[in-house]
């Protein structure tokens, strides 16, 4: 979700509305508007996919209650947006999904 939806939204919104909210202090090439679009779209897409899986019975609502679902979607979306904002040119296609997967693994392990 973070790469397919979030990174794409960041690119589109950042290139068209990037000047509205300014840029990150650590990377002037990345806009706050693009990062916000990344976070919001990643959150929405993740929430939609997981609730769809729950509705089909693939994921139990007892295993993943609503509060945990919202917490996970928020945390992964913010992580994706922050990693996407880093000044690593052309490496966000690797770093964004890797960061979200590592975040997920820490949630499973702990």
Gaussian input, Z-matrix of N, CA and C with variables (Angstrom, degrees):
# hf/3-21g

backbone

0 1
 N
 C     1     B1
 C     2     B2     1     A1
 N     3     B3     2     A2     1     D1
 C     4     B4     3     A3     2     D2
 C     5     B5     4     A4     3     D3
 N     6     B6     5     A5     4     D4
 C     7     B7     6     A6     5     D5
 C     8     B8     7     A7     6     D6
 N     9     B9     8     A8     7     D7
 C    10    B10     9     A9     8     D8
 C    11    B11    10    A10     9     D9
 N    12    B12    11    A11    10    D10
 C    13    B13    12    A12    11    D11
 C    14    B14    13    A13    12    D12
 N    15    B15    14    A14    13    D13
 C    16    B16    15    A15    14    D14
 C    17    B17    16    A16    15    D15
 N    18    B18    17    A17    16    D16
 C    19    B19    18    A18    17    D17
 C    20    B20    19    A19    18    D18
 N    21    B21    20    A20    19    D19
 C    22    B22    21    A21    20    D20
 C    23    B23    22    A22    21    D21
 N    24    B24    23    A23    22    D22
 C    25    B25    24    A24    23    D23
 C    26    B26    25    A25    24    D24
 N    27    B27    26    A26    25    D25
 C    28    B28    27    A27    26    D26
 C    29    B29    28    A28    27    D27
 N    30    B30    29    A29    28    D28
 C    31    B31    30    A30    29    D29
 C    32    B32    31    A31    30    D30
 N    33    B33    32    A32    31    D31
 C    34    B34    33    A33    32    D32
 C    35    B35    34    A34    33    D33
 N    36    B36    35    A35    34    D34
 C    37    B37    36    A36    35    D35
 C    38    B38    37    A37    36    D36
 N    39    B39    38    A38    37    D37
 C    40    B40    39    A39    38    D38
 C    41    B41    40    A40    39    D39
 N    42    B42    41    A41    40    D40
 C    43    B43    42    A42    41    D41
 C    44    B44    43    A43    42    D42
 N    45    B45    44    A44    43    D43
 C    46    B46    45    A45    44    D44
 C    47    B47    46    A46    45    D45
 N    48    B48    47    A47    46    D46
 C    49    B49    48    A48    47    D47
 C    50    B50    49    A49    48    D48
 N    51    B51    50    A50    49    D49
 C    52    B52    51    A51    50    D50
 C    53    B53    52    A52    51    D51
 N    54    B54    53    A53    52    D52
 C    55    B55    54    A54    53    D53
 C    56    B56    55    A55    54    D54
 N    57    B57    56    A56    55    D55
 C    58    B58    57    A57    56    D56
 C    59    B59    58    A58    57    D57
 N    60    B60    59    A59    58    D58
 C    61    B61    60    A60    59    D59
 C    62    B62    61    A61    60    D60
 N    63    B63    62    A62    61    D61
 C    64    B64    63    A63    62    D62
 C    65    B65    64    A64    63    D63
 N    66    B66    65    A65    64    D64
 C    67    B67    66    A66    65    D65
 C    68    B68    67    A67    66    D66
 N    69    B69    68    A68    67    D67
 C    70    B70    69    A69    68    D68
 C    71    B71    70    A70    69    D69
 N    72    B72    71    A71    70    D70
 C    73    B73    72    A72    71    D71
 C    74    B74    73    A73    72    D72
 N    75    B75    74    A74    73    D73
 C    76    B76    75    A75    74    D74
 C    77    B77    76    A76    75    D75
 N    78    B78    77    A77    76    D76
 C    79    B79    78    A78    77    D77
 C    80    B80    79    A79    78    D78
 N    81    B81    80    A80    79    D79
 C    82    B82    81    A81    80    D80
 C    83    B83    82    A82    81    D81
 N    84    B84    83    A83    82    D82
 C    85    B85    84    A84    83    D83
 C    86    B86    85    A85    84    D84
 N    87    B87    86    A86    85    D85
 C    88    B88    87    A87    86    D86
 C    89    B89    88    A88    87    D87
 N    90    B90    89    A89    88    D88
 C    91    B91    90    A90    89    D89
 C    92    B92    91    A91    90    D90
 N    93    B93    92    A92    91    D91
 C    94    B94    93    A93    92    D92
 C    95    B95    94    A94    93    D93
 N    96    B96    95    A95    94    D94
 C    97    B97    96    A96    95    D95
 C    98    B98    97    A97    96    D96
 N    99    B99    98    A98    97    D97
 C   100   B100    99    A99    98    D98
 C   101   B101   100   A100    99    D99
 N   102   B102   101   A101   100   D100
 C   103   B103   102   A102   101   D101
 C   104   B104   103   A103   102   D102
 N   105   B105   104   A104   103   D103
 C   106   B106   105   A105   104   D104
 C   107   B107   106   A106   105   D105
 N   108   B108   107   A107   106   D106
 C   109   B109   108   A108   107   D107
 C   110   B110   109   A109   108   D108
 N   111   B111   110   A110   109   D109
 C   112   B112   111   A111   110   D110
 C   113   B113   112   A112   111   D111
 N   114   B114   113   A113   112   D112
 C   115   B115   114   A114   113   D113
 C   116   B116   115   A115   114   D114
 N   117   B117   116   A116   115   D115
 C   118   B118   117   A117   116   D116
 C   119   B119   118   A118   117   D117
 N   120   B120   119   A119   118   D118
 C   121   B121   120   A120   119   D119
 C   122   B122   121   A121   120   D120
 N   123   B123   122   A122   121   D121
 C   124   B124   123   A123   122   D122
 C   125   B125   124   A124   123   D123
 N   126   B126   125   A125   124   D124
 C   127   B127   126   A126   125   D125
 C   128   B128   127   A127   126   D126
 N   129   B129   128   A128   127   D127
 C   130   B130   129   A129   128   D128
 C   131   B131   130   A130   129   D129
 N   132   B132   131   A131   130   D130
 C   133   B133   132   A132   131   D131
 C   134   B134   133   A133   132   D132
 N   135   B135   134   A134   133   D133
 C   136   B136   135   A135   134   D134
 C   137   B137   136   A136   135   D135
 N   138   B138   137   A137   136   D136
 C   139   B139   138   A138   137   D137
 C   140   B140   139   A139   138   D138
 N   141   B141   140   A140   139   D139
 C   142   B142   141   A141   140   D140
 C   143   B143   142   A142   141   D141
 N   144   B144   143   A143   142   D142
 C   145   B145   144   A144   143   D143
 C   146   B146   145   A145   144   D144
 N   147   B147   146   A146   145   D145
 C   148   B148   147   A147   146   D146
 C   149   B149   148   A148   147   D147
 N   150   B150   149   A149   148   D148
 C   151   B151   150   A150   149   D149
 C   152   B152   151   A151   150   D150
 N   153   B153   152   A152   151   D151
 C   154   B154   153   A153   152   D152
 C   155   B155   154   A154   153   D153
 N   156   B156   155   A155   154   D154
 C   157   B157   156   A156   155   D155
 C   158   B158   157   A157   156   D156
 N   159   B159   158   A158   157   D157
 C   160   B160   159   A159   158   D158
 C   161   B161   160   A160   159   D159
 N   162   B162   161   A161   160   D160
 C   163   B163   162   A162   161   D161
 C   164   B164   163   A163   162   D162
 N   165   B165   164   A164   163   D163
 C   166   B166   165   A165   164   D164
 C   167   B167   166   A166   165   D165
 N   168   B168   167   A167   166   D166
 C   169   B169   168   A168   167   D167
 C   170   B170   169   A169   168   D168
 N   171   B171   170   A170   169   D169
 C   172   B172   171   A171   170   D170
 C   173   B173   172   A172   171   D171
 N   174   B174   173   A173   172   D172
 C   175   B175   174   A174   173   D173
 C   176   B176   175   A175   174   D174
 N   177   B177   176   A176   175   D175
 C   178   B178   177   A177   176   D176
 C   179   B179   178   A178   177   D177
 N   180   B180   179   A179   178   D178
 C   181   B181   180   A180   179   D179
 C   182   B182   181   A181   180   D180
 N   183   B183   182   A182   181   D181
 C   184   B184   183   A183   182   D182
 C   185   B185   184   A184   183   D183
 N   186   B186   185   A185   184   D184
 C   187   B187   186   A186   185   D185
 C   188   B188   187   A187   186   D186
 N   189   B189   188   A188   187   D187
 C   190   B190   189   A189   188   D188
 C   191   B191   190   A190   189   D189
 N   192   B192   191   A191   190   D190
 C   193   B193   192   A192   191   D191
 C   194   B194   193   A193   192   D192
 N   195   B195   194   A194   193   D193
 C   196   B196   195   A195   194   D194
 C   197   B197   196   A196   195   D195
 N   198   B198   197   A197   196   D196
 C   199   B199   198   A198   197   D197
 C   200   B200   199   A199   198   D198
 N   201   B201   200   A200   199   D199
 C   202   B202   201   A201   200   D200
 C   203   B203   202   A202   201   D201
 N   204   B204   203   A203   202   D202
 C   205   B205   204   A204   203   D203
 C   206   B206   205   A205   204   D204
 N   207   B207   206   A206   205   D205
 C   208   B208   207   A207   206   D206
 C   209   B209   208   A208   207   D207
 N   210   B210   209   A209   208   D208
 C   211   B211   210   A210   209   D209
 C   212   B212   211   A211   210   D210
 N   213   B213   212   A212   211   D211
 C   214   B214   213   A213   212   D212
 C   215   B215   214   A214   213   D213
 N   216   B216   215   A215   214   D214
 C   217   B217   216   A216   215   D215
 C   218   B218   217   A217   216   D216
 N   219   B219   218   A218   217   D217
 C   220   B220   219   A219   218   D218
 C   221   B221   220   A220   219   D219
 N   222   B222   221   A221   220   D220
 C   223   B223   222   A222   221   D221
 C   224   B224   223   A223   222   D222
 N   225   B225   224   A224   223   D223
 C   226   B226   225   A225   224   D224
 C   227   B227   226   A226   225   D225
 N   228   B228   227   A227   226   D226
 C   229   B229   228   A228   227   D227
 C   230   B230   229   A229   228   D228
 N   231   B231   230   A230   229   D229
 C   232   B232   231   A231   230   D230
 C   233   B233   232   A232   231   D231
 N   234   B234   233   A233   232   D232
 C   235   B235   234   A234   233   D233
 C   236   B236   235   A235   234   D234
 N   237   B237   236   A236   235   D235
 C   238   B238   237   A237   236   D236
 C   239   B239   238   A238   237   D237
 N   240   B240   239   A239   238   D238
 C   241   B241   240   A240   239   D239
 C   242   B242   241   A241   240   D240
 N   243   B243   242   A242   241   D241
 C   244   B244   243   A243   242   D242
 C   245   B245   244   A244   243   D243
 N   246   B246   245   A245   244   D244
 C   247   B247   246   A246   245   D245
 C   248   B248   247   A247   246   D246
 N   249   B249   248   A248   247   D247
 C   250   B250   249   A249   248   D248
 C   251   B251   250   A250   249   D249
 N   252   B252   251   A251   250   D250
 C   253   B253   252   A252   251   D251
 C   254   B254   253   A253   252   D252
 N   255   B255   254   A254   253   D253
 C   256   B256   255   A255   254   D254
 C   257   B257   256   A256   255   D255
 N   258   B258   257   A257   256   D256
 C   259   B259   258   A258   257   D257
 C   260   B260   259   A259   258   D258
 N   261   B261   260   A260   259   D259
 C   262   B262   261   A261   260   D260
 C   263   B263   262   A262   261   D261
 N   264   B264   263   A263   262   D262
 C   265   B265   264   A264   263   D263
 C   266   B266   265   A265   264   D264
 N   267   B267   266   A266   265   D265
 C   268   B268   267   A267   266   D266
 C   269   B269   268   A268   267   D267
 N   270   B270   269   A269   268   D268
 C   271   B271   270   A270   269   D269
 C   272   B272   271   A271   270   D270
 N   273   B273   272   A272   271   D271
 C   274   B274   273   A273   272   D272
 C   275   B275   274   A274   273   D273
 N   276   B276   275   A275   274   D274
 C   277   B277   276   A276   275   D275
 C   278   B278   277   A277   276   D276
 N   279   B279   278   A278   277   D277
 C   280   B280   279   A279   278   D278
 C   281   B281   280   A280   279   D279
 N   282   B282   281   A281   280   D280
 C   283   B283   282   A282   281   D281
 C   284   B284   283   A283   282   D282
 N   285   B285   284   A284   283   D283
 C   286   B286   285   A285   284   D284
 C   287   B287   286   A286   285   D285
 N   288   B288   287   A287   286   D286
 C   289   B289   288   A288   287   D287
 C   290   B290   289   A289   288   D288
 N   291   B291   290   A290   289   D289
 C   292   B292   291   A291   290   D290
 C   293   B293   292   A292   291   D291
 N   294   B294   293   A293   292   D292
 C   295   B295   294   A294   293   D293
 C   296   B296   295   A295   294   D294
 N   297   B297   296   A296   295   D295
 C   298   B298   297   A297   296   D296
 C   299   B299   298   A298   297   D297
 N   300   B300   299   A299   298   D298
 C   301   B301   300   A300   299   D299
 C   302   B302   301   A301   300   D300
 N   303   B303   302   A302   301   D301
 C   304   B304   303   A303   302   D302
 C   305   B305   304   A304   303   D303
 N   306   B306   305   A305   304   D304
 C   307   B307   306   A306   305   D305
 C   308   B308   307   A307   306   D306
 N   309   B309   308   A308   307   D307
 C   310   B310   309   A309   308   D308
 C   311   B311   310   A310   309   D309
 N   312   B312   311   A311   310   D310
 C   313   B313   312   A312   311   D311
 C   314   B314   313   A313   312   D312
 N   315   B315   314   A314   313   D313
 C   316   B316   315   A315   314   D314
 C   317   B317   316   A316   315   D315
 N   318   B318   317   A317   316   D316
 C   319   B319   318   A318   317   D317
 C   320   B320   319   A319   318   D318
 N   321   B321   320   A320   319   D319
 C   322   B322   321   A321   320   D320
 C   323   B323   322   A322   321   D321
 N   324   B324   323   A323   322   D322
 C   325   B325   324   A324   323   D323
 C   326   B326   325   A325   324   D324
 N   327   B327   326   A326   325   D325
 C   328   B328   327   A327   326   D326
 C   329   B329   328   A328   327   D327

   B1=1.4457
   B2=1.5336
   B3=1.3441
   B4=1.4633
   B5=1.5210
   B6=1.3180
   B7=1.4574
   B8=1.5195
   B9=1.3207
   B10=1.4513
   B11=1.5127
   B12=1.2995
   B13=1.4679
   B14=1.5242
   B15=1.3260
   B16=1.4629
   B17=1.5051
   B18=1.3291
   B19=1.4629
   B20=1.5271
   B21=1.3253
   B22=1.4694
   B23=1.5262
   B24=1.3245
   B25=1.4683
   B26=1.5251
   B27=1.3309
   B28=1.4618
   B29=1.5257
   B30=1.3106
   B31=1.4686
   B32=1.5302
   B33=1.3252
   B34=1.4681
   B35=1.5214
   B36=1.3156
   B37=1.4678
   B38=1.5304
   B39=1.3262
   B40=1.4631
   B41=1.5178
   B42=1.3145
   B43=1.4632
   B44=1.5316
   B45=1.3211
   B46=1.4762
   B47=1.5237
   B48=1.3296
   B49=1.4615
   B50=1.5261
   B51=1.3081
   B52=1.4549
   B53=1.5134
   B54=1.3037
   B55=1.4570
   B56=1.5174
   B57=1.3238
   B58=1.4720
   B59=1.5241
   B60=1.3134
   B61=1.4671
   B62=1.5221
   B63=1.3055
   B64=1.4544
   B65=1.5228
   B66=1.3275
   B67=1.4560
   B68=1.5296
   B69=1.3117
   B70=1.4624
   B71=1.5223
   B72=1.3255
   B73=1.4651
   B74=1.5320
   B75=1.3310
   B76=1.4578
   B77=1.5255
   B78=1.3398
   B79=1.4639
   B80=1.5220
   B81=1.3013
   B82=1.4737
   B83=1.5262
   B84=1.3378
   B85=1.4660
   B86=1.5179
   B87=1.3255
   B88=1.4715
   B89=1.5213
   B90=1.3253
   B91=1.4651
   B92=1.5249
   B93=1.3164
   B94=1.4659
   B95=1.5271
   B96=1.3290
   B97=1.4667
   B98=1.5303
   B99=1.3223
   B100=1.4642
   B101=1.5213
   B102=1.3250
   B103=1.4653
   B104=1.5254
   B105=1.3193
   B106=1.4671
   B107=1.5270
   B108=1.3293
   B109=1.4635
   B110=1.5255
   B111=1.3233
   B112=1.4665
   B113=1.5210
   B114=1.3270
   B115=1.4664
   B116=1.5257
   B117=1.3079
   B118=1.4745
   B119=1.5270
   B120=1.3162
   B121=1.4648
   B122=1.5277
   B123=1.3429
   B124=1.4647
   B125=1.5226
   B126=1.3299
   B127=1.4587
   B128=1.5341
   B129=1.3149
   B130=1.4657
   B131=1.5299
   B132=1.3190
   B133=1.4673
   B134=1.5300
   B135=1.3254
   B136=1.4662
   B137=1.5235
   B138=1.3230
   B139=1.4584
   B140=1.5245
   B141=1.3104
   B142=1.4613
   B143=1.5266
   B144=1.3312
   B145=1.4675
   B146=1.5302
   B147=1.3240
   B148=1.4696
   B149=1.5269
   B150=1.3310
   B151=1.4655
   B152=1.5304
   B153=1.3179
   B154=1.4678
   B155=1.5227
   B156=1.3379
   B157=1.4610
   B158=1.5215
   B159=1.3263
   B160=1.4610
   B161=1.5268
   B162=1.3230
   B163=1.4652
   B164=1.5284
   B165=1.3241
   B166=1.4686
   B167=1.5256
   B168=1.3308
   B169=1.4513
   B170=1.5202
   B171=1.3301
   B172=1.4667
   B173=1.5256
   B174=1.3233
   B175=1.4638
   B176=1.5276
   B177=1.3101
   B178=1.4601
   B179=1.5266
   B180=1.3233
   B181=1.4597
   B182=1.5174
   B183=1.3245
   B184=1.4655
   B185=1.5205
   B186=1.3256
   B187=1.4590
   B188=1.5264
   B189=1.3169
   B190=1.4606
   B191=1.5354
   B192=1.3323
   B193=1.4666
   B194=1.5292
   B195=1.3096
   B196=1.4679
   B197=1.5316
   B198=1.3328
   B199=1.4667
   B200=1.5200
   B201=1.3304
   B202=1.4677
   B203=1.5233
   B204=1.3199
   B205=1.4606
   B206=1.5225
   B207=1.3290
   B208=1.4742
   B209=1.5202
   B210=1.3091
   B211=1.4574
   B212=1.5248
   B213=1.3221
   B214=1.4577
   B215=1.5264
   B216=1.3176
   B217=1.4703
   B218=1.5277
   B219=1.3245
   B220=1.4629
   B221=1.5222
   B222=1.3165
   B223=1.4589
   B224=1.5234
   B225=1.3113
   B226=1.4630
   B227=1.5240
   B228=1.3299
   B229=1.4650
   B230=1.5254
   B231=1.3136
   B232=1.4716
   B233=1.5267
   B234=1.3144
   B235=1.4716
   B236=1.5179
   B237=1.3220
   B238=1.4686
   B239=1.5240
   B240=1.3207
   B241=1.4620
   B242=1.5244
   B243=1.3258
   B244=1.4638
   B245=1.5254
   B246=1.3155
   B247=1.4715
   B248=1.5189
   B249=1.3175
   B250=1.4675
   B251=1.5292
   B252=1.3126
   B253=1.4730
   B254=1.5246
   B255=1.3235
   B256=1.4637
   B257=1.5341
   B258=1.3344
   B259=1.4770
   B260=1.5238
   B261=1.3129
   B262=1.4588
   B263=1.5222
   B264=1.2968
   B265=1.4622
   B266=1.5299
   B267=1.3080
   B268=1.4623
   B269=1.5262
   B270=1.3116
   B271=1.4573
   B272=1.5247
   B273=1.3188
   B274=1.4630
   B275=1.5267
   B276=1.3343
   B277=1.4635
   B278=1.5242
   B279=1.3176
   B280=1.4579
   B281=1.5317
   B282=1.3290
   B283=1.4682
   B284=1.5273
   B285=1.3135
   B286=1.4720
   B287=1.5289
   B288=1.3429
   B289=1.4655
   B290=1.5321
   B291=1.3301
   B292=1.4615
   B293=1.5290
   B294=1.3307
   B295=1.4666
   B296=1.5247
   B297=1.3222
   B298=1.4669
   B299=1.5293
   B300=1.3273
   B301=1.4634
   B302=1.5230
   B303=1.3353
   B304=1.4636
   B305=1.5253
   B306=1.3257
   B307=1.4553
   B308=1.5237
   B309=1.3207
   B310=1.4586
   B311=1.5169
   B312=1.3270
   B313=1.4580
   B314=1.5247
   B315=1.3180
   B316=1.4636
   B317=1.5220
   B318=1.3150
   B319=1.4652
   B320=1.5137
   B321=1.3172
   B322=1.4551
   B323=1.5245
   B324=1.3235
   B325=1.4575
   B326=1.5245
   B327=1.3164
   B328=1.4598
   B329=1.4756
   A1=110.94
   A2=114.82
   A3=119.32
   A4=111.58
   A5=116.96
   A6=118.96
   A7=111.44
   A8=117.14
   A9=120.62
   A10=114.39
   A11=116.97
   A12=120.96
   A13=111.23
   A14=116.38
   A15=120.87
   A16=114.18
   A17=116.87
   A18=120.22
   A19=110.67
   A20=116.98
   A21=120.44
   A22=111.24
   A23=116.92
   A24=120.46
   A25=111.01
   A26=116.25
   A27=120.15
   A28=110.90
   A29=116.12
   A30=120.40
   A31=111.49
   A32=116.56
   A33=120.38
   A34=111.40
   A35=116.97
   A36=120.58
   A37=110.72
   A38=116.49
   A39=119.73
   A40=113.01
   A41=117.29
   A42=119.76
   A43=112.13
   A44=117.24
   A45=119.75
   A46=113.38
   A47=117.40
   A48=120.66
   A49=112.74
   A50=116.76
   A51=121.21
   A52=114.88
   A53=118.00
   A54=120.85
   A55=114.45
   A56=117.76
   A57=120.78
   A58=113.24
   A59=116.88
   A60=120.65
   A61=113.07
   A62=118.16
   A63=121.61
   A64=111.56
   A65=114.42
   A66=120.21
   A67=110.32
   A68=115.11
   A69=120.93
   A70=109.12
   A71=118.64
   A72=119.90
   A73=112.79
   A74=117.92
   A75=120.76
   A76=113.31
   A77=116.82
   A78=120.38
   A79=109.24
   A80=116.17
   A81=120.64
   A82=112.98
   A83=117.75
   A84=120.25
   A85=112.49
   A86=117.46
   A87=121.53
   A88=109.84
   A89=115.70
   A90=119.95
   A91=111.80
   A92=115.10
   A93=120.54
   A94=110.60
   A95=116.56
   A96=120.42
   A97=110.49
   A98=117.15
   A99=120.98
   A100=111.83
   A101=116.40
   A102=120.01
   A103=111.48
   A104=116.44
   A105=120.50
   A106=110.26
   A107=116.82
   A108=120.63
   A109=111.12
   A110=116.60
   A111=121.16
   A112=110.41
   A113=117.21
   A114=121.17
   A115=111.58
   A116=117.12
   A117=120.77
   A118=110.94
   A119=117.55
   A120=119.54
   A121=111.86
   A122=117.43
   A123=120.10
   A124=110.49
   A125=116.78
   A126=121.24
   A127=110.33
   A128=116.34
   A129=120.43
   A130=111.73
   A131=117.43
   A132=120.64
   A133=111.15
   A134=116.97
   A135=120.52
   A136=110.85
   A137=116.19
   A138=120.78
   A139=110.97
   A140=116.92
   A141=121.59
   A142=111.14
   A143=117.22
   A144=120.28
   A145=110.87
   A146=116.79
   A147=119.13
   A148=111.24
   A149=118.06
   A150=118.86
   A151=110.93
   A152=117.81
   A153=120.62
   A154=110.63
   A155=116.48
   A156=120.24
   A157=110.70
   A158=117.22
   A159=120.35
   A160=110.94
   A161=116.67
   A162=120.43
   A163=111.36
   A164=117.17
   A165=121.49
   A166=112.22
   A167=117.42
   A168=120.88
   A169=115.07
   A170=117.85
   A171=120.57
   A172=111.70
   A173=116.75
   A174=122.20
   A175=106.87
   A176=116.33
   A177=120.80
   A178=110.36
   A179=115.92
   A180=119.05
   A181=111.20
   A182=117.35
   A183=120.19
   A184=110.38
   A185=117.58
   A186=121.33
   A187=111.67
   A188=116.48
   A189=121.21
   A190=108.91
   A191=116.85
   A192=119.48
   A193=111.57
   A194=115.55
   A195=122.61
   A196=112.58
   A197=117.49
   A198=120.78
   A199=110.91
   A200=116.12
   A201=120.35
   A202=110.61
   A203=116.31
   A204=120.62
   A205=111.12
   A206=116.69
   A207=120.23
   A208=111.35
   A209=116.70
   A210=121.05
   A211=110.74
   A212=116.59
   A213=120.83
   A214=111.13
   A215=117.38
   A216=120.29
   A217=111.11
   A218=117.05
   A219=120.79
   A220=111.24
   A221=116.90
   A222=120.93
   A223=111.59
   A224=117.20
   A225=119.52
   A226=111.61
   A227=117.23
   A228=120.18
   A229=111.58
   A230=117.02
   A231=120.64
   A232=109.77
   A233=117.31
   A234=120.57
   A235=110.84
   A236=117.02
   A237=120.81
   A238=111.19
   A239=117.32
   A240=120.76
   A241=111.79
   A242=116.89
   A243=119.84
   A244=111.61
   A245=117.16
   A246=119.79
   A247=110.08
   A248=117.28
   A249=120.77
   A250=111.31
   A251=117.01
   A252=120.34
   A253=113.58
   A254=117.52
   A255=120.14
   A256=110.97
   A257=116.51
   A258=120.22
   A259=113.41
   A260=117.28
   A261=121.57
   A262=108.12
   A263=115.88
   A264=120.72
   A265=111.35
   A266=115.73
   A267=125.17
   A268=115.00
   A269=119.26
   A270=121.38
   A271=111.64
   A272=118.03
   A273=118.58
   A274=111.70
   A275=118.15
   A276=120.09
   A277=111.44
   A278=116.82
   A279=121.63
   A280=110.39
   A281=115.93
   A282=119.95
   A283=113.43
   A284=118.96
   A285=120.85
   A286=111.47
   A287=119.72
   A288=117.75
   A289=112.69
   A290=117.03
   A291=119.94
   A292=111.14
   A293=116.86
   A294=120.53
   A295=111.29
   A296=117.36
   A297=120.40
   A298=110.79
   A299=117.61
   A300=120.41
   A301=110.25
   A302=117.50
   A303=120.29
   A304=111.57
   A305=116.41
   A306=120.28
   A307=110.77
   A308=116.33
   A309=120.63
   A310=112.48
   A311=116.47
   A312=120.02
   A313=111.12
   A314=118.06
   A315=119.42
   A316=110.03
   A317=117.16
   A318=120.31
   A319=112.15
   A320=116.76
   A321=121.52
   A322=110.07
   A323=116.34
   A324=120.19
   A325=113.16
   A326=117.47
   A327=120.19
   A328=109.47
   D1=-43.16
   D2=-175.05
   D3=-62.67
   D4=-39.52
   D5=-178.15
   D6=-82.55
   D7=-49.60
   D8=-175.17
   D9=-67.37
   D10=-38.42
   D11=-176.95
   D12=-103.56
   D13=-52.89
   D14=-174.27
   D15=-64.06
   D16=-48.03
   D17=-178.82
   D18=-66.61
   D19=-38.01
   D20=177.96
   D21=-65.35
   D22=-43.08
   D23=178.47
   D24=-64.36
   D25=-39.18
   D26=178.53
   D27=-61.46
   D28=-41.68
   D29=-179.86
   D30=-65.44
   D31=-48.25
   D32=-177.37
   D33=-65.95
   D34=-51.70
   D35=-178.09
   D36=-68.16
   D37=-42.20
   D38=-179.48
   D39=-62.47
   D40=-38.09
   D41=-179.22
   D42=-75.78
   D43=-27.47
   D44=-178.54
   D45=-95.41
   D46=-36.25
   D47=-175.87
   D48=-121.33
   D49=16.92
   D50=-173.85
   D51=-56.58
   D52=-33.38
   D53=-177.77
   D54=-76.77
   D55=-12.35
   D56=-176.24
   D57=-65.16
   D58=-44.66
   D59=-175.93
   D60=-106.71
   D61=-6.80
   D62=-178.89
   D63=95.50
   D64=-168.10
   D65=-177.60
   D66=-122.20
   D67=169.28
   D68=176.74
   D69=-73.58
   D70=142.49
   D71=177.97
   D72=-65.74
   D73=-29.43
   D74=-178.10
   D75=-87.45
   D76=-9.61
   D77=179.60
   D78=-155.73
   D79=100.08
   D80=-176.76
   D81=-69.40
   D82=-14.13
   D83=178.23
   D84=-80.15
   D85=-16.23
   D86=-177.48
   D87=-106.57
   D88=129.80
   D89=-176.89
   D90=-94.58
   D91=153.56
   D92=175.61
   D93=-67.04
   D94=-34.00
   D95=178.43
   D96=-64.20
   D97=-41.31
   D98=177.32
   D99=-64.74
   D100=-41.02
   D101=179.10
   D102=-67.01
   D103=-39.33
   D104=176.54
   D105=-63.58
   D106=-41.90
   D107=177.32
   D108=-63.09
   D109=-38.75
   D110=176.70
   D111=-61.07
   D112=-48.02
   D113=-178.15
   D114=-64.42
   D115=-47.20
   D116=-176.87
   D117=-66.15
   D118=-44.46
   D119=-178.14
   D120=-70.35
   D121=-36.89
   D122=176.44
   D123=-64.62
   D124=-42.97
   D125=177.88
   D126=-59.88
   D127=-50.33
   D128=-176.67
   D129=-63.85
   D130=-44.00
   D131=-178.99
   D132=-66.58
   D133=-42.61
   D134=179.04
   D135=-63.42
   D136=-44.66
   D137=179.16
   D138=-61.59
   D139=-43.05
   D140=-179.59
   D141=-63.94
   D142=-46.28
   D143=-177.83
   D144=-65.54
   D145=-46.44
   D146=-176.69
   D147=-67.99
   D148=-40.97
   D149=177.84
   D150=-67.50
   D151=-31.43
   D152=174.50
   D153=-65.06
   D154=-41.82
   D155=176.54
   D156=-64.22
   D157=-38.38
   D158=177.68
   D159=-65.53
   D160=-41.04
   D161=-179.36
   D162=-65.02
   D163=-31.61
   D164=178.75
   D165=-84.17
   D166=-7.59
   D167=178.54
   D168=89.49
   D169=6.53
   D170=179.67
   D171=-75.06
   D172=-29.24
   D173=178.01
   D174=-125.84
   D175=128.71
   D176=179.64
   D177=-77.54
   D178=139.83
   D179=175.60
   D180=-70.46
   D181=-18.25
   D182=174.20
   D183=-74.45
   D184=-35.78
   D185=178.08
   D186=-72.83
   D187=-30.98
   D188=-179.18
   D189=-136.64
   D190=83.32
   D191=179.97
   D192=-66.05
   D193=165.59
   D194=-174.77
   D195=-55.02
   D196=-43.61
   D197=-178.09
   D198=-63.97
   D199=-41.86
   D200=178.97
   D201=-67.81
   D202=-38.01
   D203=178.13
   D204=-61.83
   D205=-49.12
   D206=179.71
   D207=-64.09
   D208=-38.50
   D209=178.34
   D210=-63.74
   D211=-46.25
   D212=-179.97
   D213=-63.78
   D214=-45.84
   D215=-179.42
   D216=-62.53
   D217=-40.80
   D218=178.64
   D219=-65.69
   D220=-47.41
   D221=-178.21
   D222=-63.64
   D223=-43.58
   D224=-179.93
   D225=-68.47
   D226=-35.98
   D227=179.01
   D228=-67.67
   D229=-43.00
   D230=178.85
   D231=-66.76
   D232=-41.02
   D233=177.45
   D234=-61.06
   D235=-45.76
   D236=178.64
   D237=-59.76
   D238=-43.79
   D239=-179.04
   D240=-66.37
   D241=-40.97
   D242=179.87
   D243=-67.90
   D244=-42.59
   D245=178.70
   D246=-67.86
   D247=-37.00
   D248=178.06
   D249=-64.36
   D250=-27.30
   D251=-178.54
   D252=-79.41
   D253=-9.12
   D254=-178.24
   D255=-66.85
   D256=148.57
   D257=-176.14
   D258=-81.33
   D259=52.88
   D260=176.58
   D261=-111.21
   D262=100.16
   D263=-175.20
   D264=-65.82
   D265=127.17
   D266=176.18
   D267=65.75
   D268=5.57
   D269=177.13
   D270=-99.54
   D271=-3.55
   D272=-178.93
   D273=-68.69
   D274=-19.23
   D275=175.75
   D276=-67.80
   D277=-20.91
   D278=176.60
   D279=-101.51
   D280=-44.93
   D281=-172.12
   D282=-70.41
   D283=-35.90
   D284=-178.28
   D285=-66.52
   D286=-54.51
   D287=179.03
   D288=-65.29
   D289=-34.94
   D290=179.12
   D291=-62.87
   D292=-42.28
   D293=179.10
   D294=-64.25
   D295=-41.17
   D296=-179.51
   D297=-69.79
   D298=-37.81
   D299=176.96
   D300=-65.50
   D301=-44.53
   D302=177.88
   D303=-62.17
   D304=-38.25
   D305=175.31
   D306=-61.53
   D307=-43.38
   D308=178.43
   D309=-63.78
   D310=-39.40
   D311=178.94
   D312=-66.00
   D313=-37.64
   D314=178.20
   D315=-67.19
   D316=-33.24
   D317=176.92
   D318=-68.27
   D319=-35.23
   D320=179.27
   D321=-75.15
   D322=-40.41
   D323=-175.47
   D324=-75.34
   D325=-30.01
   D326=-176.13
   D327=-114.99

